[in-house]
Amino acid sequence: MTFSKVASSLLAAALFTSSVPAFALTPDEAKSIALDAYVYGYSLLTTEVTRVQMTHAPEVSLATMKVPMGEIINVPRYPPVGERRISAPNADTLYSIVWMDLSEPQVFSQPDMGSRWFTFEGVDLWMTDLENSPSRRTNGGKAGNYLFTGPGWNGTVPEGMHHIPMATRYMGILGRTYADGTEQDFKIVNDLQAKLKVTPLSAWGKDYTPKAPALDAPPFSLTDTPQKVILDMGTAGYFNMMARLMCKDAPAAAVDAPIIEKMAQIGLKPCEKFDLEKLDAQTQAALKDLPQQALAKIEANYKTLGEKVNGWNVALGLGSYGTDYLKRATVAAYGWPAQHDIDGVYPYTDVDSAGQPLSGANKYTVTFAAGKEPPVNGFWSITMYEIEKGWWFYPNALNKFTVSQRNDFRKNADGSVTLYFQHESPGAEKQANWLPAPDGPFVLMMRLYGPSENNPTILNGSWQPPAVAKVN
């Protein structure tokens, strides 16, 4: 081999093995790639930070909403007034939450749920929700055992189990079980919750009592919001956590190959340390404020996420995002983890039909024409939130936070139903249709659980939520 050929071979080897970009990029080009990479990884880091914060605990605690890996926390009642840990709380379902480490396969067992609506939504580290998660839609309410396995598993599935392979080592299940708000029904649901189980495959068929794993020193704050934790990592910390997770715990999907190739141009590769210092000084300066710029991009996208329909913001296409990384990042930042449309759609509005902000200083109505209430296979509701650095239940004398199909509405003469959203009572004869509002700004969220898959349906716009009408 000639000297020139040897030199060429050595140069080629260096280009493929070095973490330094294989060809020169301008600072603007590097910044563009880094911004795309940051957005691409945002759902991954949000989910991992959420997992660590929730599971860094020696035992299950309802007071702190902490639960060790592999154990289930069941919330026995709706969130109380004054709850400030979760914005836009739910007054329709009771939650059950579990995080699982699939380095060993885990069996999730669900009892017979009868005709009750429920969903045990599985989500991986990339925040991809499973369309085939256990739910009223997928199993009709029948009892079942679901074997969840991690990347690369090729063992034998025990007879009678439903096998659900996952793309990441860690996953969560966020269970929602309908409860009508009465103490009697809460107790029925609590009995169902108590029958939920998670069992490592190696312990299947044996007596098994979960044991909390040993806790290492937390790698970041357990009390700050995931958004702040991620922001505090800075550019290098963020990309290094990405590279570590993508090495084995959360491999990139095949569809992500183009962005993985782009990321390599700035030295960001799975399993390799990202060294910001290896980039030139101008590029380092360009990436200094990358986290803030990425969040600004995500925030700007949030303001346009969804379509305005009669004043309601209707966001569809959630839960599975393909290569729409910005949409995925936006949902991670503002609504982690959103359900698939087929299981739930959550239109919301903070304006009336004239586009003016909703305020308890005014009176409003929403009228469903006869037979035109939200078409669902599960149920629907509208929840009132006062706006104070979040969306919170409004304390009121009726202790009423939602109107839904479980209410015994008073109908108009033509069969239509008019709902009232105002601070003062509309009168005793209309009180069943009234949701008390604060005297200041508020927002309404409509929840359609199991929206109809046939026309009319919100899924294709053949059914639309009626506008909020100001009546004074």
C-alpha positions as CSV (number, residue, x, y, z in Angstrom):
1,M,0.0,0.0,0.0
2,T,1.4,3.4,-0.9
3,F,2.0,6.2,1.6
4,S,-0.9,8.2,0.1
5,K,-3.3,5.3,0.5
6,V,-2.2,4.7,4.1
7,A,-2.8,8.4,4.8
8,S,-6.2,8.3,3.2
9,S,-7.2,5.2,5.2
10,L,-6.0,6.8,8.5
11,L,-7.9,10.0,7.6
12,A,-11.1,8.1,6.8
13,A,-10.8,6.1,10.1
14,A,-10.4,9.3,12.1
15,L,-13.5,10.9,10.5
16,F,-15.6,7.9,11.5
17,T,-14.3,7.4,15.0
18,S,-13.8,10.9,16.2
19,S,-16.5,12.8,18.1
20,V,-15.5,15.9,16.2
21,P,-17.9,16.8,13.3
22,A,-16.8,15.2,10.1
23,F,-17.1,18.4,8.1
24,A,-17.2,22.1,9.0
25,L,-20.4,23.8,10.0
26,T,-21.0,27.4,10.4
27,P,-22.2,28.5,13.9
28,D,-25.7,29.1,12.5
29,E,-25.8,25.6,10.9
30,A,-24.6,24.0,14.2
31,K,-27.2,26.0,16.1
32,S,-30.0,24.9,13.8
33,I,-29.1,21.3,14.2
34,A,-28.7,21.7,18.0
35,L,-32.1,23.3,18.3
36,D,-33.7,20.5,16.3
37,A,-31.9,18.0,18.5
38,Y,-33.1,19.7,21.7
39,V,-36.7,19.7,20.6
40,Y,-36.3,16.0,19.5
41,G,-35.2,14.9,22.9
42,Y,-37.5,17.1,25.1
43,S,-40.2,14.4,25.5
44,L,-37.5,11.8,26.4
45,L,-36.0,14.0,29.2
46,T,-39.4,15.2,30.4
47,T,-40.6,11.6,30.9
48,E,-37.4,10.4,32.5
49,V,-37.3,13.3,34.9
50,T,-40.9,12.7,35.8
51,R,-40.2,9.0,36.4
52,V,-37.3,9.6,38.6
53,Q,-39.1,12.3,40.7
54,M,-42.1,10.1,41.2
55,T,-40.3,6.9,42.0
56,H,-37.5,8.2,44.3
57,A,-39.4,7.0,47.4
58,P,-39.1,4.1,49.9
59,E,-42.8,3.6,50.0
60,V,-46.1,4.6,48.4
61,S,-47.2,8.0,49.6
62,L,-50.5,9.7,48.6
63,A,-49.4,12.8,50.4
64,T,-46.5,13.3,48.1
65,M,-47.7,11.3,45.1
66,K,-44.6,9.1,45.2
67,V,-44.4,5.5,44.4
68,P,-41.4,3.1,44.1
69,M,-40.7,1.4,40.8
70,G,-43.0,-1.6,40.2
71,E,-45.6,-0.6,42.7
72,I,-49.0,1.0,42.1
73,I,-50.4,4.2,43.7
74,N,-54.2,4.4,43.6
75,V,-55.8,7.8,44.2
76,P,-59.0,7.1,46.1
77,R,-60.9,10.4,45.5
78,Y,-60.9,13.4,43.1
79,P,-58.2,16.0,43.8
80,P,-59.4,18.2,46.6
81,V,-60.0,22.0,46.3
82,G,-56.7,23.7,46.9
83,E,-54.6,21.0,45.1
84,R,-51.8,22.7,43.4
85,R,-49.5,19.9,42.2
86,I,-51.3,19.1,39.0
87,S,-52.8,21.9,36.8
88,A,-56.3,21.2,35.3
89,P,-57.2,18.4,37.7
90,N,-59.8,15.8,36.8
91,A,-63.2,15.4,38.5
92,D,-64.4,12.4,36.5
93,T,-62.0,9.5,37.1
94,L,-59.7,8.1,39.7
95,Y,-56.0,7.6,38.9
96,S,-53.8,4.6,39.3
97,I,-50.1,5.0,38.5
98,V,-47.2,2.6,38.1
99,W,-43.7,2.9,36.7
100,M,-42.0,-0.3,35.5
101,D,-38.4,-1.3,34.7
102,L,-38.6,-3.7,31.8
103,S,-35.0,-4.9,32.1
104,E,-37.1,-7.8,33.4
105,P,-40.5,-8.3,31.8
106,Q,-43.4,-7.2,34.0
107,V,-47.0,-8.5,34.1
108,F,-49.8,-5.9,34.6
109,S,-53.0,-7.6,35.8
110,Q,-56.4,-5.9,35.5
111,P,-59.6,-7.2,37.1
112,D,-63.0,-7.5,35.4
113,M,-64.2,-3.9,35.2
114,G,-67.7,-4.7,34.1
115,S,-69.3,-2.0,32.0
116,R,-67.4,0.8,33.7
117,W,-65.3,3.1,31.5
118,F,-61.5,2.9,32.1
119,T,-58.2,3.1,30.4
120,F,-54.7,2.0,31.7
121,E,-52.7,4.1,29.3
122,G,-49.2,2.9,28.7
123,V,-46.5,5.4,27.8
124,D,-42.8,4.9,26.9
125,L,-39.9,7.2,27.6
126,W,-40.4,9.0,24.3
127,M,-44.0,9.7,25.5
128,T,-45.5,7.5,22.8
129,D,-48.9,6.2,24.1
130,L,-50.1,2.7,23.3
131,E,-53.2,2.4,21.2
132,N,-53.5,-1.2,22.5
133,S,-53.3,-0.3,26.2
134,P,-55.7,-2.1,28.5
135,S,-59.0,-0.2,28.3
136,R,-62.8,-0.5,27.9
137,R,-62.2,0.0,24.2
138,T,-59.6,-2.7,23.7
139,N,-60.8,-5.5,26.0
140,G,-64.4,-4.8,26.7
141,G,-63.8,-4.6,30.5
142,K,-62.7,-8.3,30.8
143,A,-59.9,-9.2,33.3
144,G,-56.5,-9.7,31.7
145,N,-52.8,-10.2,32.2
146,Y,-50.5,-8.0,30.0
147,L,-46.9,-8.8,29.6
148,F,-44.8,-5.7,28.9
149,T,-41.3,-6.4,27.6
150,G,-38.4,-4.1,26.8
151,P,-36.1,-3.6,23.8
152,G,-34.6,-6.8,22.4
153,W,-36.6,-9.3,24.5
154,N,-37.3,-12.6,22.8
155,G,-38.5,-14.9,25.5
156,T,-41.6,-17.1,25.7
157,V,-44.9,-15.5,26.4
158,P,-46.9,-17.5,29.0
159,E,-50.2,-18.9,27.7
160,G,-53.1,-16.5,28.1
161,M,-51.1,-13.3,28.4
162,H,-51.4,-10.3,26.1
163,H,-47.9,-9.4,25.0
164,I,-47.1,-5.7,24.5
165,P,-43.5,-5.1,23.5
166,M,-42.2,-1.6,24.4
167,A,-39.5,0.5,22.7
168,T,-37.9,1.7,25.9
169,R,-36.5,0.1,29.1
170,Y,-38.8,2.2,31.4
171,M,-42.5,2.8,31.0
172,G,-45.4,4.2,32.9
173,I,-49.1,3.3,33.1
174,L,-51.5,6.1,33.9
175,G,-54.9,4.5,34.8
176,R,-58.1,6.4,34.7
177,T,-61.3,4.7,36.1
178,Y,-64.7,6.5,35.9
179,A,-66.3,7.3,39.2
180,D,-69.6,9.2,39.5
181,G,-68.6,11.3,42.6
182,T,-70.7,9.5,45.2
183,E,-69.1,7.8,48.2
184,Q,-70.8,4.5,47.2
185,D,-69.2,4.6,43.8
186,F,-65.8,5.7,45.1
187,K,-65.7,2.6,47.2
188,I,-66.6,0.3,44.3
189,V,-63.8,1.9,42.2
190,N,-61.4,1.6,45.2
191,D,-62.1,-2.1,45.3
192,L,-61.2,-2.4,41.6
193,Q,-58.1,-0.4,42.1
194,A,-57.0,-2.7,44.9
195,K,-57.1,-5.7,42.5
196,L,-54.6,-4.1,40.1
197,K,-51.2,-5.9,40.3
198,V,-47.7,-5.8,38.8
199,T,-45.6,-8.9,38.9
200,P,-42.1,-9.6,37.5
201,L,-42.3,-12.4,35.0
202,S,-39.9,-14.5,37.1
203,A,-42.3,-14.3,40.0
204,W,-45.4,-15.2,38.0
205,G,-47.5,-17.9,39.7
206,K,-45.6,-17.5,43.0
207,D,-46.3,-15.5,46.1
208,Y,-44.9,-12.1,45.4
209,T,-44.7,-9.0,47.5
210,P,-43.1,-5.9,45.8
211,K,-40.0,-4.5,47.4
212,A,-38.8,-1.0,46.8
213,P,-35.4,-0.9,45.1
214,A,-32.5,0.7,46.7
215,L,-32.4,4.5,46.2
216,D,-29.3,6.2,44.8
217,A,-28.6,9.9,45.4
218,P,-31.0,11.8,43.1
219,P,-29.3,13.1,40.0
220,F,-31.4,16.3,40.1
221,S,-34.0,18.2,42.2
222,L,-36.9,16.0,43.2
223,T,-39.1,19.1,43.9
224,D,-38.6,21.5,41.0
225,T,-40.9,21.1,38.0
226,P,-39.5,18.9,35.2
227,Q,-39.3,22.0,33.0
228,K,-37.0,23.8,35.5
229,V,-34.9,20.6,36.1
230,I,-34.3,20.3,32.4
231,L,-33.5,24.0,31.9
232,D,-31.0,23.9,34.8
233,M,-29.1,21.1,32.9
234,G,-27.8,23.6,30.4
235,T,-26.9,22.6,26.8
236,A,-24.1,20.1,27.6
237,G,-26.0,18.4,30.5
238,Y,-29.1,18.1,28.4
239,F,-27.3,16.5,25.5
240,N,-25.3,14.1,27.7
241,M,-28.5,12.9,29.3
242,M,-30.0,12.4,25.9
243,A,-26.9,10.4,24.7
244,R,-27.0,8.2,27.8
245,L,-30.7,7.4,27.6
246,M,-30.5,6.7,23.8
247,C,-27.7,4.3,24.3
248,K,-29.7,1.4,25.7
249,D,-32.8,2.6,27.7
250,A,-34.5,4.5,24.9
251,P,-33.1,3.6,21.4
252,A,-34.1,5.9,18.6
253,A,-36.9,4.6,16.3
254,A,-36.0,3.7,12.7
255,V,-38.0,6.7,11.5
256,D,-35.6,9.0,13.4
257,A,-32.6,8.1,11.3
258,P,-32.4,11.4,9.5
259,I,-32.2,13.5,12.7
260,I,-29.8,11.1,14.3
261,E,-27.5,11.6,11.3
262,K,-27.8,15.4,11.7
263,M,-27.1,15.3,15.4
264,A,-23.9,13.4,14.8
265,Q,-22.6,16.4,12.8
266,I,-22.3,18.4,16.1
267,G,-20.9,15.4,18.0
268,L,-24.1,14.3,19.6
269,K,-24.3,10.5,19.3
270,P,-26.0,7.8,21.4
271,C,-23.6,6.2,24.0
272,E,-20.9,8.9,23.5
273,K,-20.1,11.9,25.8
274,F,-21.1,15.2,24.3
275,D,-18.2,17.6,24.7
276,L,-19.3,21.2,24.0
277,E,-15.6,22.3,24.3
278,K,-14.8,20.4,21.1
279,L,-16.9,22.9,19.1
280,D,-15.3,26.1,18.0
281,A,-15.7,29.2,20.2
282,Q,-18.2,30.9,17.9
283,T,-20.4,27.7,17.9
284,Q,-20.2,27.4,21.7
285,A,-21.3,31.0,22.0
286,A,-24.2,30.4,19.6
287,L,-25.4,27.4,21.8
288,K,-25.0,29.3,25.1
289,D,-28.7,30.1,25.3
290,L,-30.0,27.1,23.4
291,P,-32.3,25.8,26.2
292,Q,-34.1,29.1,26.5
293,Q,-34.4,29.4,22.7
294,A,-35.8,25.9,22.5
295,L,-38.4,26.6,25.2
296,A,-39.4,29.8,23.4
297,K,-39.9,27.7,20.2
298,I,-42.0,25.2,22.1
299,E,-44.0,27.9,23.8
300,A,-44.8,29.6,20.5
301,N,-46.0,26.3,19.1
302,Y,-48.2,25.7,22.1
303,K,-50.1,28.9,21.2
304,T,-51.0,27.4,17.8
305,L,-51.4,23.8,18.8
306,G,-54.9,22.7,17.8
307,E,-57.6,24.2,15.7
308,K,-60.1,26.9,16.9
309,V,-63.6,25.5,16.6
310,N,-66.4,27.9,17.8
311,G,-63.9,29.4,20.2
312,W,-62.7,26.0,21.6
313,N,-59.2,24.8,21.0
314,V,-59.4,21.3,19.7
315,A,-56.0,19.5,19.5
316,L,-56.0,16.2,17.6
317,G,-53.3,13.8,16.6
318,L,-51.9,13.4,20.2
319,G,-50.3,10.3,21.7
320,S,-48.4,9.2,18.6
321,Y,-46.3,11.8,16.8
322,G,-44.2,10.2,14.1
323,T,-41.6,12.7,13.2
324,D,-43.5,15.8,14.4
325,Y,-41.0,16.3,17.2
326,L,-42.1,19.9,17.9
327,K,-45.7,18.8,18.6
328,R,-44.4,16.0,20.8
329,A,-42.2,18.4,22.8
330,T,-45.0,20.9,23.1
331,V,-47.3,18.2,24.6
332,A,-44.5,17.1,26.9
333,A,-44.1,20.7,28.2
334,Y,-47.8,21.5,28.6
335,G,-49.8,18.3,28.8
336,W,-47.7,15.3,29.6
337,P,-48.7,12.6,28.7
338,A,-51.7,13.2,26.3
339,Q,-54.0,10.4,25.4
340,H,-54.7,9.1,22.0
341,D,-57.6,10.8,20.4
342,I,-59.5,7.6,20.3
343,D,-59.5,7.5,24.1
344,G,-59.9,11.1,24.9
345,V,-60.2,14.6,23.4
346,Y,-60.0,17.7,25.6
347,P,-61.2,20.9,23.9
348,Y,-60.8,24.0,26.0
349,T,-61.8,27.7,25.8
350,D,-61.1,30.9,27.6
351,V,-63.2,33.1,25.3
352,D,-66.8,33.6,24.4
353,S,-68.4,33.5,20.9
354,A,-67.2,37.1,20.3
355,G,-63.6,36.2,21.2
356,Q,-63.7,38.0,24.6
357,P,-62.1,36.5,27.6
358,L,-64.4,34.6,30.0
359,S,-65.0,36.3,33.3
360,G,-67.3,35.7,36.2
361,A,-68.3,39.3,35.9
362,N,-70.5,38.1,33.0
363,K,-73.0,35.3,32.5
364,Y,-72.6,32.6,29.8
365,T,-74.4,29.6,28.3
366,V,-73.6,26.6,26.2
367,T,-76.5,25.0,24.5
368,F,-76.6,21.5,23.0
369,A,-79.4,21.1,20.4
370,A,-81.7,18.1,21.0
371,G,-79.7,14.9,20.5
372,K,-76.5,16.9,19.9
373,E,-74.7,16.4,23.2
374,P,-71.1,15.3,22.8
375,P,-71.1,11.9,20.9
376,V,-69.0,9.5,23.0
377,N,-68.6,5.8,23.8
378,G,-67.5,6.6,27.3
379,F,-68.8,9.9,28.8
380,W,-68.3,13.6,28.6
381,S,-67.9,16.5,31.0
382,I,-67.1,20.2,31.2
383,T,-64.9,21.4,34.0
384,M,-64.5,24.9,35.4
385,Y,-61.0,26.2,36.3
386,E,-60.1,29.5,37.8
387,I,-56.8,30.9,36.4
388,E,-54.1,31.6,39.0
389,K,-50.6,30.5,37.7
390,G,-52.3,27.3,36.5
391,W,-55.8,25.9,36.1
392,W,-57.4,25.1,39.5
393,F,-60.8,24.0,40.8
394,Y,-62.9,26.9,41.9
395,P,-64.1,26.5,45.5
396,N,-67.8,27.0,45.7
397,A,-70.8,26.4,48.0
398,L,-72.0,23.5,45.8
399,N,-68.6,21.8,45.8
400,K,-69.3,21.3,42.1
401,F,-66.4,21.4,39.6
402,T,-67.9,19.8,36.5
403,V,-71.1,19.3,34.6
404,S,-71.5,16.0,32.7
405,Q,-73.9,13.5,31.3
406,R,-74.2,12.0,34.8
407,N,-76.1,15.2,35.8
408,D,-79.9,15.1,35.7
409,F,-80.1,18.1,33.4
410,R,-83.3,20.2,33.0
411,K,-84.1,20.2,29.3
412,N,-85.7,23.0,27.3
413,A,-89.1,22.6,25.6
414,D,-87.5,21.6,22.3
415,G,-85.3,18.9,24.0
416,S,-82.1,21.0,23.9
417,V,-79.9,21.4,27.0
418,T,-78.6,24.8,28.1
419,L,-75.7,24.9,30.6
420,Y,-75.0,28.0,32.7
421,F,-71.6,29.3,33.6
422,Q,-71.7,32.3,35.9
423,H,-70.9,33.4,39.4
424,E,-74.4,33.8,40.8
425,S,-77.0,31.0,40.7
426,P,-79.3,31.2,37.6
427,G,-82.2,30.2,39.9
428,A,-83.3,27.0,41.6
429,E,-85.0,25.6,38.5
430,K,-81.8,25.9,36.5
431,Q,-79.3,24.9,39.2
432,A,-78.8,21.3,37.9
433,N,-77.5,22.9,34.7
434,W,-75.3,25.5,36.5
435,L,-71.5,25.4,37.1
436,P,-70.4,28.1,39.5
437,A,-67.7,30.5,38.2
438,P,-65.2,32.6,40.1
439,D,-65.8,36.4,39.9
440,G,-62.7,36.8,37.8
441,P,-61.1,35.0,34.7
442,F,-61.8,31.3,34.1
443,V,-61.4,28.6,31.5
444,L,-63.6,25.7,30.5
445,M,-62.3,22.3,29.5
446,M,-64.6,19.8,27.8
447,R,-63.5,16.1,28.1
448,L,-64.8,13.6,25.6
449,Y,-63.8,10.1,26.9
450,G,-63.9,7.5,24.1
451,P,-65.2,9.9,21.4
452,S,-67.4,8.3,18.8
453,E,-65.5,6.7,15.9
454,N,-68.6,7.1,13.6
455,N,-70.2,10.3,12.4
456,P,-71.0,12.6,14.0
457,T,-67.6,12.7,15.8
458,I,-65.2,15.3,17.0
459,L,-62.4,13.2,15.4
460,N,-63.2,14.5,12.0
461,G,-65.1,17.7,12.8
462,S,-68.6,16.3,11.9
463,W,-69.5,17.2,15.5
464,Q,-68.3,20.5,16.9
465,P,-68.6,22.0,20.4
466,P,-71.0,24.9,20.5
467,A,-69.7,28.3,21.3
468,V,-69.9,29.9,24.7
469,A,-72.5,32.6,24.5
470,K,-72.5,35.8,26.6
471,V,-76.0,36.5,27.8
472,N,-75.7,39.9,29.6
